[in-house]
Amino acid sequence: MLHIVLRTCDRHSLVSTRIVNKKECILRCLNSILTNLESIEDKSLYIIDDNSSEDFKNKLESIVEHLPYVTINYLPGRDQTGLSAKKKSRYSVQVAYEYIYNLPDEDLVYVVEDDYLHFQNAIQEMVNTWNYFSKFIPFNIGIFPQDFNQLHLHPSFHHNETYFQSCFIVPSHQRYYKTTWFTQESFMIQSKIFKQYKTEFDSLLKIGDDPSCWEGNTISSVWTKPDVKMFMPLGSLVVHMSNKTDIPFFITEEQVLKLWNENKTFWSLEQDSQVQL
């Protein structure tokens, strides 16, 4: 079974130069997930909403209320006075991981942030690739859906020495994939990997408290374990709608706008639909 765990919040954002309206972004990214899931039978979508506005909650309900595989967990209010945006987001991460720790070991889990626009059939390709690689690669397989620019050596990047590492490349049925030591907080693995490396996953909760903590020395430490291989597509399955520098190589502005427009909902208003590319 495939479990999608989506964390949403329309209030605080870690990105100050976001290229789209945050609330509109969440709804369109959710719509891209729902469209992807139409072709997948054995699935569940667990949404954890962290104190979004009532207006957003109403819109969220209206989009998913007819879908029996969707559950929404509205987190209770809590005192967040003085907390940074990074620290505020950690509570919903904790709730997500506690949910995952109780899933069956062999089930696939796709934990995804709320600003990822998915290309058509992206999630099905992730599942297909996981199944294919698992047949002949003797490791626990993970899929990171974003062709993340910084993981490629490039003269304009200021942190090549941090991100760029050796890898090997494997062809799937649809495209080439490369191994990666790093992911952001959106990836697909089996539930048993979360449980096996619970200490590493729980260390992600320190972000916002410990300035030295980031994805690279918390969850990404799992991807270099001797029994795990994380793969990233060469040719992105998603567009991370955070800032312009996150648009993957070879994804044109026209493709981004097309994907954005394809996923508008009946709540989409013109004033909220602009993309600053």
LOMI-757838 format. One line per 5 residues: number of its first residue (from 1); for each residue z, x, y of N, C-alpha, C. Coordinates in pm, 1 decimal, decimal comma. Atoms other than C-alpha are relative to their C-alpha. Layout:
NUM) Z/X/Y/Z/X/Y/Z/X/Y; ...
***
This chain:
1) 0,0/84,7/-120,3/0,0/0,0/0,0/0,0/87,6/124,5; 4,1/-70,5/-127,6/-67,0/110,2/357,2/90,9/-70,3/99,8; -89,5/50,7/-103,7/205,5/65,1/618,5/-37,8/66,8/132,1; 23,0/-53,4/-134,3/115,6/105,6/986,2/125,5/-26,4/81,4; -120,1/11,8/-81,9/415,0/171,2/1209,6/-38,8/36,8/143,2
6) 45,0/-15,5/-138,6/335,3/124,1/1578,7/116,5/-21,3/94,4; -103,8/12,2/-102,0/580,7/188,1/1861,1/-64,7/-36,6/133,1; 56,6/43,7/-127,0/511,3/3,8/2186,8/107,5/-5,3/108,1; -84,3/19,2/-118,2/661,6/6,2/2535,5/-89,4/7,1/123,1; 86,8/1,7/-118,8/487,7/-90,8/2859,2/72,9/48,3/124,5
11) -79,2/-36,8/-117,3/761,8/42,7/3086,2/-12,7/147,0/36,5; 0,0/-142,2/-35,1/810,5/418,8/3080,3/-114,4/70,2/-71,0; 111,6/-76,1/55,5/536,5/671,7/3014,4/25,0/147,4/20,1; -14,1/-144,8/-11,9/535,6/1044,8/2948,0/-115,3/61,5/78,2; 118,9/-51,9/-67,0/200,3/1078,3/3123,0/-9,2/-59,6/139,6
16) 5,0/48,0/-138,0/189,1/1057,0/3502,0/-143,1/-17,4/49,0; 140,0/7,4/-41,8/-189,8/1096,2/3525,8/-81,9/-79,0/-101,7; 66,1/81,1/102,2/-280,8/829,2/3271,2/-130,3/-55,6/54,3; 133,8/39,6/-45,3/-647,4/732,7/3286,1/-21,4/-150,8/-6,2; 12,5/144,9/8,6/-586,9/363,2/3212,3/136,1/-63,9/24,4
21) -121,9/77,8/-14,8/-329,7/93,8/3284,0/75,5/-2,9/-133,3; -76,3/-13,9/124,5/-49,3/137,8/3027,2/5,2/-130,2/-79,7; -10,6/126,9/71,7/-2,3/-229,0/2940,1/-133,9/-38,9/-61,1; 133,6/31,5/50,8/-375,0/-285,5/2904,4/-38,8/94,4/-112,9; 29,5/-100,0/102,9/-403,8/32,9/2702,1/63,0/-39,6/-133,0
26) -67,7/37,0/124,5/-146,3/-85,2/2446,8/-71,9/-116,0/-67,6; 64,4/117,8/58,7/-318,8/-420,4/2397,5/-134,9/35,5/-61,2; 130,9/-36,7/54,9/-660,6/-263,5/2348,2/14,5/93,3/-120,4; -21,4/-86,8/115,6/-527,5/4,7/2117,0/48,5/-81,0/-119,3; -41,6/90,9/107,2/-350,0/-264,2/1914,9/-119,7/-74,9/-55,2
31) 118,2/73,6/44,9/-673,7/-459,4/1901,8/-89,1/88,6/-87,3; 81,7/-90,6/81,9/-855,1/-152,8/1767,9/62,1/20,2/-137,8; -67,2/-10,4/129,2/-592,9/-123,1/1492,7/-23,9/-125,8/-82,2; 19,2/126,0/71,3/-621,1/-491,5/1401,6/-143,2/-13,2/-51,2; 139,9/4,0/43,9/-999,5/-467,4/1387,2/-21,0/90,6/-119,9
36) 8,9/-93,3/112,6/-969,5/-165,8/1157,9/60,9/-58,3/-126,6; -72,9/49,9/115,6/-727,8/-348,2/929,7/-67,3/-119,4/-67,2; 68,5/114,7/59,1/-963,6/-638,6/866,7/-60,4/33,8/-135,6; 64,9/-40,8/125,0/-1130,0/-440,6/586,5/98,0/55,1/-103,4; -101,6/-55,4/89,6/-801,8/-327,5/426,3/87,3/-114,3/-51,1
41) -71,2/113,6/57,8/-630,3/-566,4/187,3/150,8/21,2/-9,0; -142,5/-20,5/26,5/-293,5/-418,0/90,4/61,7/76,2/116,0; -41,8/-63,3/-124,8/-136,2/-349,4/429,2/116,4/-75,5/62,0; -98,1/62,5/-88,2/147,9/-418,5/668,2/-3,3/74,1/133,2; -9,1/-59,3/-133,8/180,1/-358,0/1040,8/137,5/-33,8/55,0
46) -136,2/15,0/-50,7/532,4/-303,6/1169,3/2,0/53,0/142,5; -0,6/-36,4/-142,0/554,2/-303,6/1550,0/144,6/7,6/48,0; -132,5/-18,4/-58,5/865,0/-165,2/1717,8/-17,1/2,0/150,3; 15,5/7,3/-145,3/876,9/-277,3/2079,0/131,6/36,6/67,0; -120,1/-55,6/-62,2/1120,6/-87,1/2295,6/15,3/-49,8/142,9
51) -35,4/56,6/-130,1/1221,6/-315,8/2581,8/-117,8/-9,3/96,7; 112,9/28,6/-88,5/878,6/-401,0/2716,6/32,3/-121,7/86,2; -17,9/115,3/-88,1/846,4/-659,6/2991,4/-24,9/-129,0/-77,6; 19,4/130,0/65,8/858,7/-1028,0/2896,1/-147,0/-39,5/1,5; 142,5/30,9/-8,0/500,7/-1065,5/3012,3/-77,4/68,1/-112,6
56) 68,4/-72,6/107,0/385,6/-797,5/2770,7/36,2/-57,4/-136,7; -43,2/55,2/128,7/591,6/-940,8/2483,2/-74,0/-129,8/-31,2; 72,1/125,9/20,8/428,3/-1280,8/2533,5/-144,6/25,3/-41,4; 137,9/-34,0/34,4/83,9/-1124,3/2521,0/-7,7/58,5/-141,1; -5,3/-59,3/132,7/175,6/-921,6/2214,2/12,7/-108,2/-106,0
61) -20,6/109,9/94,6/299,4/-1232,7/2034,1/-127,9/-80,0/-19,8; 118,8/84,4/9,2/-16,0/-1426,3/2114,4/-112,1/66,7/-78,2; 107,0/-72,1/68,7/-238,8/-1154,4/1969,0/24,3/7,4/-150,4; -28,2/-24,0/142,5/-59,8/-1114,3/1634,5/63,8/-118,1/-72,3; -78,9/108,0/59,9/111,1/-1448,6/1573,7/-67,3/-64,0/-121,5
66) 72,1/62,3/111,8/-160,0/-1565,3/1330,2/-18,3/95,5/-117,6; 22,7/-102,1/102,2/-146,0/-1247,6/1120,1/126,0/17,1/-84,6; -120,8/-2,5/83,1/98,4/-1270,8/826,1/48,5/139,8/-36,8; -40,6/-135,4/37,2/102,6/-894,4/765,7/66,4/75,4/114,7; -57,9/-64,7/-117,6/244,4/-819,7/1112,9/144,3/-45,3/20,6
71) -139,8/25,9/-35,2/616,0/-792,8/1190,6/31,0/73,3/129,4; -40,4/-63,9/-125,5/759,8/-722,6/1535,6/151,6/11,5/3,4; -142,3/-25,5/-18,8/1101,6/-565,6/1585,4/22,3/28,2/148,5; -31,4/-18,9/-141,4/1214,8/-616,6/1945,0/137,2/67,3/9,5; -125,4/-73,5/-7,4/1479,0/-352,1/2008,1/90,3/-58,6/108,8
76) -92,0/55,2/-100,3/1791,4/-469,3/2192,5/11,3/91,2/120,5; -20,2/-78,6/-121,1/1861,0/-357,4/2545,2/115,3/97,6/-16,9; -105,0/-101,2/7,1/2076,9/-47,9/2593,9/1,4/76,5/132,4; -14,4/-76,6/-123,4/2201,3/171,5/2876,1/-81,1/128,7/-9,8; 83,9/-119,6/-1,1/1936,4/433,1/2952,4/10,7/75,2/132,0
81) -19,9/-62,5/-130,4/2074,1/545,0/3288,1/-0,3/152,4/-11,9; 3,8/-145,0/-4,7/1986,0/906,3/3360,9/-80,5/66,2/-109,5; 78,2/-59,1/108,7/1770,3/953,3/3052,2/-143,1/26,4/43,8; 140,3/-30,4/-27,5/1431,9/1121,3/3077,8/-89,2/-91,2/-82,5; 94,5/82,2/76,0/1120,2/939,6/2957,0/-7,5/47,0/-144,8
86) 4,5/-52,9/136,4/1112,6/1170,0/2655,2/119,7/-46,4/-81,5; -120,8/40,5/71,9/1470,8/1088,0/2562,9/-0,3/-150,5/-26,1; 4,2/145,4/18,1/1418,1/714,1/2613,4/-84,1/-38,5/-121,0; 90,4/34,3/109,4/1138,7/717,0/2356,4/55,1/36,8/-136,2; -50,3/-48,2/128,6/1352,5/879,6/2085,8/66,3/-110,0/-82,8
91) -68,3/104,8/76,6/1543,2/564,0/1991,5/-98,4/-77,1/-86,9; 99,7/72,0/80,1/1229,9/382,0/1878,1/-54,5/88,6/-111,6; 38,6/-92,4/107,5/1131,1/694,2/1681,1/102,3/-6,5/-112,7; -105,3/8,5/100,3/1466,3/679,4/1503,8/-11,8/-129,1/-81,0; 15,3/128,5/69,2/1414,8/309,7/1421,8/-120,8/4,3/-93,2
96) 121,0/-9,9/82,1/1063,6/383,3/1293,3/25,9/81,3/-125,4; -23,4/-86,0/115,2/1178,6/664,4/1067,2/98,3/-62,5/-98,6; -93,2/66,7/91,0/1471,5/466,7/927,8/-72,8/-107,1/-81,8; 82,8/98,0/72,6/1221,0/195,3/835,8/-82,6/70,2/-108,1; 86,2/-72,5/93,6/992,0/449,0/668,3/80,9/57,3/-115,8
101) -82,7/-58,3/105,6/1277,4/611,7/474,1/31,4/-100,6/-111,1; -30,4/103,7/98,1/1322,6/278,5/292,8/-124,3/-58,2/-66,6; 122,8/46,4/63,1/959,7/231,0/188,0/-17,1/66,3/-136,6; 25,9/-63,3/131,3/837,4/301,0/-167,5/-63,0/137,5/15,6; 39,8/-140,0/-12,8/774,7/670,5/-223,9/-150,6/21,7/7,9
106) 142,7/-27,0/11,8/406,3/648,2/-310,3/-84,0/-70,5/105,8; 76,3/72,9/-101,0/305,6/417,5/-24,8/-43,8/92,8/112,8; 49,0/-73,9/-116,1/94,6/555,3/257,6/57,0/-59,5/127,8; -53,1/43,4/-128,9/238,5/539,5/607,0/-83,9/63,1/110,7; 69,8/-47,9/-119,4/35,2/566,7/925,6/87,3/-34,2/119,1
111) -80,9/18,5/-119,7/274,6/612,8/1215,2/-85,9/38,2/118,8; 97,3/-19,5/-106,9/82,7/579,9/1540,2/59,2/-40,9/134,4; -42,5/30,4/-136,7/152,0/585,9/1911,7/-89,4/-107,8/59,8; 64,4/121,6/-51,2/43,9/299,5/2133,6/-115,5/24,9/96,8; 112,1/-27,4/-90,4/-232,6/475,8/2328,9/-116,6/66,3/-72,5
116) 110,9/-51,2/80,0/-476,3/562,2/2047,2/-102,0/-110,4/-24,0; 110,8/90,6/27,8/-807,2/376,4/2051,0/-71,5/47,6/-125,6; 60,0/-36,5/128,6/-954,9/372,3/1700,0/-147,0/-40,1/-5,3; 138,8/35,2/25,8/-1324,1/389,7/1626,2/-7,3/-93,4/-120,9; 18,6/93,2/110,6/-1459,3/133,2/1382,7/14,7/72,1/-134,1
121) -23,0/-50,8/136,2/-1345,2/197,2/1022,1/77,1/132,2/-3,1; -74,9/-126,1/-4,0/-1127,9/491,4/1132,7/113,8/0,8/-101,5; -115,0/2,4/90,4/-822,3/383,3/935,4/-46,2/-3,5/-145,3; 53,7/0,1/136,3/-1028,6/305,8/625,8/-47,7/139,4/-39,0; 42,1/-136,6/29,7/-1180,0/653,6/649,1/120,3/89,8/-25,9
126) -120,6/-78,8/23,5/-831,8/804,1/674,2/51,8/-21,7/-141,8; -46,7/31,5/135,4/-729,7/624,5/354,8/-94,9/58,1/-104,2; 99,5/-51,6/95,1/-1054,5/716,5/178,3/8,2/152,2/-11,8; -8,3/-146,1/0,1/-1021,7/1080,7/279,6/126,7/47,0/-68,2; -124,9/-34,2/67,6/-659,8/1092,9/169,1/-17,0/-12,0/-151,7
131) 22,0/19,9/143,8/-757,8/950,7/-171,0/-91,7/107,9/-58,3; 97,4/-98,7/47,3/-1051,9/1190,2/-204,5/61,9/139,1/-9,2; -61,3/-132,4/-0,3/-862,4/1505,6/-106,9/110,9/10,4/-104,0; -112,0/-2,3/93,7/-567,0/1408,6/-326,2/-45,2/21,9/-144,0; 50,6/-15,8/136,2/-789,7/1421,5/-633,1/-19,8/146,1/-38,9
136) 30,6/-138,5/38,0/-867,4/1792,7/-612,1/75,6/105,8/80,2; -81,1/-95,9/-75,2/-634,5/1954,0/-356,6/144,4/-13,3/-47,3; -130,9/10,6/65,0/-300,9/2033,1/-527,7/118,2/6,8/96,5; -107,4/6,2/-97,9/-82,5/1954,1/-227,0/20,5/-145,9/39,1; -18,6/128,9/-63,3/66,3/1652,1/-54,6/-85,9/-3,9/126,8
141) 101,3/4,0/-105,6/-206,5/1544,5/187,5/46,8/-86,6/116,6; -20,8/78,5/-120,7/-168,4/1426,0/546,1/-127,8/-3,2/81,3; 117,1/13,5/-86,9/-429,3/1303,6/794,7/46,6/-21,5/143,8; -22,3/11,9/-144,8/-405,7/1357,7/1172,6/-132,5/-48,0/59,0; 130,6/60,0/-31,3/-676,9/1128,0/1316,5/-71,6/55,9/121,6
146) 57,1/-49,4/-125,6/-735,6/1308,8/1645,0/-59,5/139,7/-16,8; 58,2/-133,8/-9,7/-977,7/1598,2/1679,2/56,9/60,4/128,3; -80,6/-42,1/-113,7/-725,8/1767,4/1906,9/-56,7/127,3/61,1; 71,7/-109,4/-65,4/-897,4/1993,7/2156,7/73,0/133,3/-6,7; -74,8/-124,4/-10,7/-619,7/2249,3/2186,8/5,9/79,3/-131,0
151) -2,6/-69,6/128,4/-642,3/2333,7/1816,5/-128,6/76,9/-27,1; 122,2/-79,6/7,0/-986,4/2485,7/1878,4/8,6/113,3/102,4; 2,4/-112,7/-93,1/-1025,0/2829,1/2036,5/-101,4/-27,7/110,0; 88,5/32,3/-111,4/-1170,7/2779,7/2383,5/43,1/80,9/122,5; -37,3/-87,1/-112,7/-1186,0/3003,8/2693,1/72,1/-71,2/113,1
156) -65,6/71,3/-109,8/-1059,0/2728,2/2925,2/144,2/-39,4/-33,2; -134,9/37,9/38,6/-737,1/2671,3/2729,0/96,7/114,5/29,9; -97,9/-101,0/-40,3/-429,0/2852,2/2858,4/97,8/35,8/-111,9; -98,4/-22,5/105,2/-236,0/2835,1/2530,4/-66,8/21,2/-135,3; 67,3/-30,4/127,3/-479,9/2960,2/2268,9/94,1/70,9/-97,5
161) -88,2/-77,8/87,3/-214,7/3196,6/2136,1/105,6/-87,9/-66,8; -97,7/92,9/58,1/14,8/2898,5/2069,9/-64,9/-92,0/-102,6; 58,6/104,9/82,7/-221,6/2642,6/1921,7/-97,3/51,1/-106,1; 108,0/-39,7/90,5/-503,2/2836,0/1757,8/52,7/84,5/-115,1; -38,8/-73,7/119,9/-435,2/2945,0/1401,0/-110,9/-12,0/-103,3
166) 101,8/3,6/104,1/-645,4/3019,2/1096,2/11,1/-128,8/-80,6; 3,8/125,3/73,6/-748,7/2722,5/883,6/-108,4/10,4/-106,7; 117,3/10,5/84,1/-981,2/2621,8/605,0/-59,5/-139,2/16,9; 75,6/121,9/-26,8/-1246,1/2351,8/623,9/-50,7/-57,8/-131,3; 38,3/70,2/122,5/-1319,0/2091,6/356,6/-88,6/-118,3/37,1
171) 82,7/117,8/-27,5/-1604,2/1836,9/352,6/54,9/-123,2/-71,1; -29,3/128,9/62,9/-1522,1/1472,6/287,8/-132,4/-74,8/-13,4; 122,4/78,0/11,8/-1770,5/1193,6/228,1/-65,3/-26,8/136,4; 52,4/36,5/-131,9/-1806,4/1129,3/603,7/-14,4/116,2/97,6; 1,4/-108,2/-98,9/-1733,0/1453,6/790,7/80,9/116,7/-55,3
176) -85,3/-113,3/35,1/-1568,2/1793,5/773,1/140,9/-22,7/56,8; -139,3/-0,9/-44,8/-1191,2/1822,3/801,5/51,3/142,5/-5,1; -63,7/-131,6/0,2/-988,0/2130,5/889,3/150,0/-16,3/-17,9; -145,2/1,7/7,8/-630,6/2210,4/799,2/57,4/28,8/138,2; -65,6/-23,2/-128,2/-392,4/2205,8/1093,2/149,0/17,6/-21,1
181) -144,7/-22,8/4,9/-42,2/2337,6/1143,7/73,9/-95,2/92,7; -61,3/77,3/-108,2/19,3/2098,6/1436,9/-53,8/-142,9/1,1; 42,8/135,1/-36,4/10,4/1725,6/1503,7/89,4/-51,1/111,8; -86,9/79,2/-85,5/136,2/1496,8/1771,0/70,1/-103,2/-89,0; -85,5/89,8/77,0/340,5/1195,9/1659,7/-76,2/-110,0/-73,2
186) 81,3/97,1/72,0/52,0/1001,9/1501,3/-67,6/68,8/-117,7; 54,8/-63,4/119,3/-42,7/1086,8/1141,8/24,0/-92,2/-119,2; -12,8/77,2/123,0/-74,4/945,2/789,1/45,3/91,4/-113,5; -49,5/-69,9/118,2/129,0/1070,5/492,7/69,3/-102,1/-89,9; -77,7/87,1/86,5/314,1/924,3/196,1/146,2/-5,9/45,3
191) -139,5/18,4/-38,3/662,8/787,7/251,3/90,1/108,2/-59,2; -86,7/-98,2/65,4/808,1/1039,9/7,4/8,3/131,1/77,4; -3,7/-122,5/-79,2/717,5/1325,4/243,5/103,0/-12,8/112,2; -104,3/24,0/-99,8/931,6/1170,0/517,2/138,0/22,4/-61,1; -131,2/-9,6/64,6/1220,8/1151,6/270,6/30,8/143,3/-41,8
196) -21,0/-136,8/46,7/1171,9/1499,1/128,9/37,4/93,8/113,9; -24,5/-87,3/-114,5/1173,0/1657,1/474,2/67,0/-77,6/113,7; -70,3/84,4/-97,2/1408,3/1416,1/647,5/61,9/82,3/112,6; -61,9/-84,3/-103,0/1585,6/1697,6/831,0/-100,9/38,6/107,2; 104,6/-39,5/-94,5/1260,1/1812,6/990,7/-46,3/-119,2/84,2
201) 44,0/117,0/-76,3/1153,9/1461,4/1086,4/108,5/-46,7/96,3; -109,4/40,7/-88,5/1495,8/1376,4/1228,3/17,1/96,1/117,8; -11,6/-96,0/-110,8/1479,8/1692,2/1441,0/-84,6/-41,8/119,8; 82,4/50,8/-110,1/1213,8/1512,2/1647,2/85,5/-78,7/99,8; -87,4/77,6/-86,7/1501,4/1306,0/1788,2/68,0/86,6/105,7
206) -63,3/-90,7/-96,5/1627,1/1615,7/1973,6/-84,6/18,8/125,2; 85,6/-13,2/-117,7/1329,4/1605,8/2210,3/60,0/-80,7/114,9; -64,0/64,0/-114,5/1463,2/1522,4/2554,1/141,3/50,1/22,3; -132,0/-63,4/-10,8/1800,4/1683,5/2479,1/-12,9/151,4/2,1; 20,0/-143,9/13,1/1693,4/2030,5/2371,8/-138,0/35,5/57,2
211) 128,9/-30,2/-62,6/1420,9/2168,8/2603,5/-91,7/85,3/-85,6; 83,5/-83,1/86,6/1298,2/2399,8/2327,3/-68,9/-81,7/-108,6; 54,7/83,4/107,4/1214,0/2109,1/2095,5/-129,2/-68,7/43,2; 125,5/71,6/-19,5/859,6/1976,9/2074,8/-61,0/-22,1/-138,2; 60,4/27,8/130,3/621,4/1861,7/1802,1/-26,0/127,7/-79,4
216) 37,0/-124,7/66,8/528,8/2222,6/1726,6/109,2/64,6/-81,8; -108,8/-60,2/78,8/874,5/2321,8/1598,8/90,5/-103,5/-64,7; -75,7/105,6/69,1/995,8/1987,4/1462,3/-84,7/-55,0/-114,2; 79,5/59,2/108,5/759,4/1765,4/1262,6/-109,0/93,4/-49,9; 109,8/-87,6/43,1/484,5/2028,6/1259,1/45,8/106,9/-97,5
221) -48,5/-95,8/98,8/708,7/2257,0/1057,0/-22,2/-50,4/-141,9; 25,9/56,7/132,7/645,5/2017,8/766,0/-141,3/35,1/-46,5; 141,0/-20,2/37,7/270,1/2080,2/776,1/-26,1/141,8/-50,9; 15,6/-136,0/52,7/323,7/2447,9/690,8/86,1/23,8/-124,3; -74,2/-13,1/125,6/545,9/2379,5/389,5/-97,9/31,4/-113,1
226) 91,7/-42,3/106,3/401,9/2524,0/66,4/-60,5/-114,1/-81,1; 51,4/112,3/78,7/347,9/2176,5/-85,6/-73,4/-103,8/84,5; 60,5/97,4/-90,7/186,1/2007,7/217,5/-121,3/60,1/69,0; 115,4/-36,6/-81,1/-156,9/2023,5/381,2/-35,4/-116,8/91,3; 40,2/100,6/-97,8/-232,7/1832,5/700,0/-142,9/29,6/43,1
231) 141,1/-14,6/-35,0/-599,1/1770,8/782,3/-33,1/-75,5/127,8; 47,1/57,3/-125,4/-770,3/1694,8/1112,4/-151,8/-12,1/-5,6; 145,7/15,2/7,5/-1125,4/1553,7/1138,4/-71,3/83,8/104,8; 89,2/-63,9/-97,0/-1399,7/1755,6/1303,1/-99,5/-106,6/43,6; 64,5/123,1/-44,3/-1532,5/1462,3/1499,3/106,2/-107,3/-3,8
236) -124,2/76,2/-4,9/-1245,4/1244,3/1614,8/-16,1/-142,9/-49,9; -5,8/139,0/43,3/-1149,9/911,2/1457,5/62,5/-89,5/106,4; -69,2/73,0/-106,2/-959,1/810,1/1771,0/-27,1/67,3/134,0; -3,3/-58,0/-134,3/-953,0/860,9/2144,9/139,4/-24,1/55,2; -134,4/8,8/-56,0/-611,4/936,7/2289,4/-13,9/-30,2/148,7
241) 24,0/46,6/-137,4/-616,8/736,6/2614,0/116,9/34,9/90,7; -111,0/-44,8/-83,3/-356,1/943,5/2792,8/-50,9/63,7/128,6; 60,6/-60,9/-117,7/-530,7/1184,3/3027,7/-137,0/56,8/-37,6; 139,7/-38,2/21,3/-881,4/1318,8/3068,6/-14,0/119,6/-92,7; 11,5/-120,4/82,4/-811,9/1650,4/2897,4/17,7/-29,7/-148,6
246) -17,4/36,3/140,2/-728,1/1465,3/2575,1/-124,9/-62,5/-61,9; 124,4/53,3/56,1/-1080,6/1324,3/2537,2/-60,4/106,7/-90,5; 46,4/-102,9/93,6/-1211,2/1502,5/2224,9/-135,7/58,4/38,7; 130,8/-61,6/-18,3/-1500,5/1746,4/2239,5/-108,5/-91,1/-57,4; 119,6/71,2/45,7/-1841,7/1579,9/2205,4/14,6/-152,0/1,0
251) -12,0/143,6/-26,3/-1701,5/1233,5/2282,2/-34,4/-20,2/147,3; 48,1/14,5/-137,3/-1892,8/1129,0/2592,8/76,8/-109,3/73,9; -61,9/105,7/-79,9/-1764,4/916,9/2879,1/-57,1/-136,0/-38,0; 63,5/126,0/39,9/-2013,0/651,1/2770,5/61,5/-53,6/-129,3; -61,7/42,6/126,0/-1859,3/641,8/2421,2/142,4/-50,9/22,8
256) -135,1/44,5/-30,9/-1508,8/614,0/2563,2/-2,5/-138,3/62,8; 9,0/129,0/-67,1/-1607,5/326,9/2789,9/-45,8/-109,7/-95,4; 47,3/97,4/97,9/-1792,2/152,6/2507,7/113,3/-43,3/-92,6; -112,4/30,3/88,8/-1490,3/176,1/2276,8/106,7/-80,0/74,0; -97,4/71,1/-83,7/-1260,6/62,1/2558,1/-43,3/-144,8/19,8
261) 49,4/135,7/-25,5/-1478,4/-239,6/2636,3/-5,4/-84,2/-126,5; 6,1/72,5/127,1/-1518,9/-334,4/2270,0/135,7/-56,7/-40,5; -133,3/40,1/42,8/-1143,7/-372,2/2239,5/77,7/-78,3/105,5; -68,8/85,6/-95,5/-1066,3/-590,4/2538,2/47,3/-127,2/-70,4; -56,3/121,6/57,3/-857,9/-897,3/2462,3/-16,6/-115,0/99,1
266) 10,9/113,3/-92,1/-844,6/-1244,9/2611,4/98,3/10,9/116,0; -92,2/-23,7/-110,6/-562,4/-1112,6/2831,4/-54,0/101,6/101,0; 50,5/-108,0/-85,1/-776,9/-839,7/2986,7/-48,6/-52,5/134,7; 40,5/33,4/-136,0/-814,0/-865,5/3363,7/-76,7/117,2/59,0; 84,4/-104,3/-55,5/-1069,1/-674,6/3565,5/80,6/107,3/71,3
271) -77,9/-98,1/-76,8/-807,1/-509,7/3785,8/80,7/94,1/-89,2; -74,6/-84,1/92,1/-631,4/-370,3/3477,1/-90,8/77,4/-95,2; 93,6/-51,4/99,7/-944,8/-257,1/3296,7/-73,0/125,4/40,7; 70,9/-118,3/-48,4/-1051,5/44,3/3498,5/39,2/124,9/-79,7; -23,2/-126,6/69,3/-1087,6/383,6/3329,5/-35,5/113,0/96,4
276) 19,0/-112,0/-93,4/-1047,7/696,7/3545,1/-40,2/125,4/-77,4; 47,0/-115,2/76,4/-1263,8/957,5/3373,5/-57,9/108,5/91,7
***
